[in-house]
Amino acid sequence: MSRNATTAVTGAGTTEKLDAGSTARSSAIMAAGTMASRVLGFVRTALLAVAIGSTAVVADIFETANTIPNIIYMLLAGGVFNVVLVPQLIKAAKRPDQGADYTSRLITLAVIVMAAATLVITVAAAPIIQSLTSGWSEPKLVLGTAFALWTLPQIFFYGLYAVIGQVLNANGRFGAYMWAPVANNVVAILVISLYLVLFGSFTAGEDQLAQWSTAQTVLLAGGHTLGIVIQALVLFIPLSRLGLGLRPKFGWKGMGLRSTGRLAAYTLVTMMAGNMVNLLVARLVSGATEARSDIDVTAGADAAVQAASIPGLYALNTAQLITVLPHSVFVLSLATVLFNQLARSLHNRDLPEALHTVSLGLRNFAVPMMFAMVAVLVLAGPLGRIFAGSSATAAASGVAIGQLLVLLALGMPFRSAHIYLMRVFYADENARIPMIVQVGTAACTLVIAYIGGLFIPTWTMAYLIVAVFTVLHVAQFIAAHLLVRRRYGDYGSGQVLDTYLRTGVAAVVSGLAGGLVLWLMGGYSGGFPWSSIVNALLSCAVVGTVMAVVYLLVLRAMRLPELAAFLGPLARRIPGLGR
């Protein structure tokens, strides 16, 4: 979106007042980048399952070590970079130097802080792994620490990627930030492919820990870190094209960091609450790794299947990766563009325009999210099979992942709506209310999870966690809805509800059609979709296509206005689609 077009957004809050073409172009570019990145991410995840298993010992150990850097980065500064700094950068861009001095000092400060934090955390790799896992034996802790020494440096490059990305977003360059992860996933895919050539694929029943080598650790963990490094460095190309003449600058007095600091403090508490939950929940679920090891997988096929049926951290993260895809592609891309519009409207105290933007976003999100929820429910089994690897116990692993998907899918629309409504407060530079909501949710999550963990077997922890996540997504949405209405007024919630009900009906009809096709293919009886990764992919493609066609036809028959808005960017490129 161009700065001039966006700045010109004022008035009574009609769709025509918004620069719809610019918004659509920006969101389409971001959505395309996110889609490409996510598809490659799925390829990476599926290949990783072939290489080291999905519900296997090394899979969970590596997943723990490779997930911790991202969570720690978000714990330390992610919220500040991703939400708080955008309004500040937009204000700085209005200065005579287009914000060059402010941006230079900001990037310099971020690099120093993130470098120091990364160094300290990497040195503490061993105690971090020990404190964030539950019941692991000494060999598992040793391997986890080795992985962490290679993956924890990712923290610095996650931070660099985020702060440069927000500088680009604040200057209307939305595409690069969403396309950079494509490079990361390409590197990871090449690394795993090389691993498969050198070391082969996981075989159910083998003693992975006894056979694991240093070369495997360096290639797998070091290769994934290389991907994050490249993801950050490629952003320097569009950054240099801004023409701001950025360079290292020290001295941060007079930058308004005290005001930003107050916002950052609230946001840091918010991010700390959410990511402490992620770390502590991962610790609980990590107990499944030891529970799986207690089963002698060399005792026979039944024992191996029993072990593979226990979902651990890899299965949990994979299920979350799948269910977050529609949000990342369809919601996050548009929400990022609309966030700048919200920030400008609220800064100018144009409340009608801000409320219209809130309503517009929520109604447009309904079209993809309601379909996605039902699609995941129908295709949970085949989706799980895609990411279950190629071993003899892959079907059992696929069932475990699919069960988690069913529980998570029910909360998908509520999660997206809640996140978008919380952005209204961030756009108004009010980080206190999101903090209260997040801290309350975090406390509920931990209380339920840790009390529940006292009464249920360790191997069931992943099921409890995803059920809690879904229930609390609903609660967060209700809280966000009430808070936005109380502070800013009604954003047309009746119209929003009507859109979700109508898209929900259409999604259910498409789900019935898709479920029938999947049943005929043997998807609910261990047939064709379960026999291989390729067959699972084909089944998802066939059933998904049937569902999408039925869904669009039903929405078209309903004459849903939001359908045209959602299909707009595609309709301009595909003749006849608009009809």
Secondary structure, DSSP 8 states (H G I E B T S, - for coil): --HHHHHT--SS--GGGS-HHHHHHHHHHHHHHHHHHHHHHHHHHHHHHHHH-SSSHHHHHHHHHHHHHHHHHIIIIIHIIIIIHHHHHHHHTTSTTTTHHHHHHHHHHHHHHHHHHHHHHHHTHHHHHHHTSSS--HHHHHHHHHHHHHHTTHHHHHHHHHHHHHHHHHTT--HHHHHHHHHHHHHHHHHHHHHHHHH----TT--HHHH--HHHHIIIIIHHHHHHHHHHHTTHHHHHTT----------TTSSHHHHHHHHHHHHHHHHHHHHHHHHHHHHHTHHHHHHHTS-GGG-HHHHHHHHTS--HHHHHHHHHHHHHHIIIIIIHHHHHHHHHHHHHHHTT-HHHHHHHHHHHHHHHHHHHHHHHHHHHHHHHHHHHHTS-SSTTHHHHHHHHHHHHHHHHTTHHHHHHHHHHHHHHHHTT--HHHHHHHHHHHHHHHHHHHHHHTTS-GGGHHHHHHHHHHHHHHHHHHHHHHHHHHHH----HHHHHHHHHHHHHHHHHHHHHHHHHHHHTTTTTT-GGGS-HHHHHHHHHHHHHHHHHHHHHHHHHHT-HHHHHHHHHHHTTSTTTT-
